[in-house]
Amino acid sequence: MASMILKSISPNTTKLGFIGVGVMGQSMAAHLMKHGYAMTVYSRTASKCAALVEAGAKLARSPKEVAEQSDIIFSIVGYPKDVESVMLGSSETGARDAVIDGVRPGSIVVDMTTSKPSIAKRLHELFKEKSVFSMDCPVSGGDIGARNAALTIMCGGDQEVFDALVPVLQCMGKTVRLMGGPGMGQATKCANQTMIASTMVGVCEALLFAHKSGLNVEDVIAVLSGGAAQCFSLTSYGPRILKGDMKPGFYVEHFVKDMKIVLEECDRMGIVLPGLTQAKMLYEILIAQGGGRLGTQALMLALEKLNNIEFVPKNL
């Protein structure tokens, strides 16, 4: 293995690549470009890259091509299996078009997908064998945080790599912190999703209760937002619910994926989280009702059906 030398990072000398430019990734990549970084982008659906290409990004035909043209490769894709596919390729097809097939020694790979801690640790070791640095840096903040460059970025990996990356990560996020070694960013995101899951249940239940009690629900949101019940889910998604806006800042099906990851970790550690288990069940009901591609606030639709109540407009 060649010696691993961490290169200095600046918009003048560092080329970036971004794999996955959906709801979150498109805004994140755009912020990096606005800070002067050259960008190569890839998505399985090429049309999602159109706005970034129009703004000056290069379009790649594969994750391998992104890696070949980039000093830092970011990814934010859907599922752990997608992380493995874009990073390591598919053993079924034998194709050599993954990041690991094109990455150069001294490059940095940054996976920002919510994935498994075990995958992050595996990637760290495999890329290290190629003299490539890697970090797991999942994010929180949804589409709003991505658009406003206000994401929380939870990082796992080596201190020197994190220190070098901070200025780049701050182009996309407001809170950027190293949580420990490889996999610890993903472990932190597991804790984050556990809290959000039960919080969203609480928000939807509180608004449904308020409606059934005859309260003005807009007033309830305003009052609760000024007290101990204040939270991101209430202030960001409460108004969307009242408008019937169920567009995804974060897909329900991806949220259920996240909860499954956490519960797998719980099984491994021998702990029980009943609140998370209940939240996952309710979201799976929503998926069964056809809501998998809606935003997480659409949990209200499942609770309405459960109670045979309708109080939000249906703009689906």
Secondary structure as the mmCIF struct_conf table of DSSP 4:
data_model
#
loop_
_struct_conf.conf_type_id
_struct_conf.id
_struct_conf.beg_label_comp_id
_struct_conf.beg_label_asym_id
_struct_conf.beg_label_seq_id
_struct_conf.end_label_comp_id
_struct_conf.end_label_asym_id
_struct_conf.end_label_seq_id
HELX_LH_PP_P HELX_LH_PP_P1 LEU A 6 SER A 8
TURN_TY1_P TURN_TY1_P1 PRO A 11 THR A 13
STRN STRN1 LYS A 15 ILE A 19
BEND BEND1 GLY A 22 GLY A 22
TURN_TY1_P TURN_TY1_P2 VAL A 23 MET A 24
HELX_RH_AL_P HELX_RH_AL_P1 GLY A 25 LYS A 34
TURN_TY1_P TURN_TY1_P3 HIS A 35 GLY A 36
STRN STRN2 ALA A 38 TYR A 42
BEND BEND2 ARG A 44 THR A 45
HELX_RH_3T_P HELX_RH_3T_P1 ALA A 46 CYS A 49
HELX_RH_AL_P HELX_RH_AL_P2 ALA A 50 GLU A 54
TURN_TY1_P TURN_TY1_P4 ALA A 55 GLY A 56
HELX_LH_PP_P HELX_LH_PP_P2 ALA A 57 ALA A 57
STRN STRN3 LYS A 58 LEU A 59
HELX_LH_PP_P HELX_LH_PP_P3 ALA A 60 ALA A 60
BEND BEND3 ARG A 61 SER A 62
HELX_RH_AL_P HELX_RH_AL_P3 PRO A 63 GLU A 68
TURN_TY1_P TURN_TY1_P5 GLN A 69 GLN A 69
BEND BEND4 ASP A 71 ASP A 71
STRN STRN4 ILE A 72 SER A 75
BEND BEND5 GLY A 78 TYR A 79
HELX_RH_AL_P HELX_RH_AL_P4 PRO A 80 LEU A 88
TURN_TY1_P TURN_TY1_P6 SER A 91 THR A 93
BEND BEND6 ALA A 98 ALA A 98
HELX_RH_AL_P HELX_RH_AL_P5 VAL A 99 GLY A 102
HELX_LH_PP_P HELX_LH_PP_P4 VAL A 103 ARG A 104
TURN_TY1_P TURN_TY1_P7 PRO A 105 GLY A 106
STRN STRN5 ILE A 108 ASP A 111
BEND BEND7 THR A 113 THR A 113
HELX_RH_AL_P HELX_RH_AL_P6 PRO A 117 LYS A 128
TURN_TY1_P TURN_TY1_P8 GLU A 129 SER A 131
STRN STRN6 PHE A 133 ASP A 136
STRN STRN7 VAL A 139 SER A 140
BEND BEND8 GLY A 141 GLY A 141
HELX_RH_AL_P HELX_RH_AL_P7 GLY A 142 ARG A 147
TURN_TY1_P TURN_TY1_P9 ASN A 148 ALA A 149
STRN STRN8 LEU A 151 GLY A 156
BEND BEND9 GLY A 157 GLY A 157
HELX_RH_AL_P HELX_RH_AL_P8 GLN A 159 LEU A 169
TURN_TY1_P TURN_TY1_P10 GLN A 170 MET A 172
STRN STRN9 GLY A 173 GLY A 180
BEND BEND10 GLY A 181 GLY A 181
TURN_TY1_P TURN_TY1_P11 PRO A 182 GLY A 183
HELX_RH_AL_P HELX_RH_AL_P9 MET A 184 LYS A 212
TURN_TY1_P TURN_TY1_P12 SER A 213 GLY A 214
HELX_RH_AL_P HELX_RH_AL_P10 VAL A 217 LEU A 224
TURN_TY1_P TURN_TY1_P13 SER A 225 GLY A 226
BEND BEND11 GLY A 227 GLY A 227
TURN_TY1_P TURN_TY1_P14 ALA A 228 ALA A 229
HELX_RH_AL_P HELX_RH_AL_P11 PHE A 232 LYS A 243
TURN_TY1_P TURN_TY1_P15 GLY A 244 GLY A 244
BEND BEND12 GLY A 249 PHE A 250
STRN STRN10 TYR A 251 TYR A 251
HELX_RH_AL_P HELX_RH_AL_P12 VAL A 252 MET A 269
TURN_TY1_P TURN_TY1_P16 GLY A 270 GLY A 270
HELX_RH_AL_P HELX_RH_AL_P13 PRO A 274 ALA A 288
TURN_TY1_P TURN_TY1_P17 GLN A 289 GLY A 290
TURN_TY1_P TURN_TY1_P18 GLY A 292 ARG A 293
BEND BEND13 LEU A 294 LEU A 294
STRN STRN11 GLY A 295 GLY A 295
HELX_RH_3T_P HELX_RH_3T_P2 THR A 296 ALA A 298
HELX_RH_AL_P HELX_RH_AL_P14 LEU A 299 ASN A 307
TURN_TY1_P TURN_TY1_P19 ASN A 308 ASN A 308
BEND BEND14 VAL A 312 VAL A 312
#
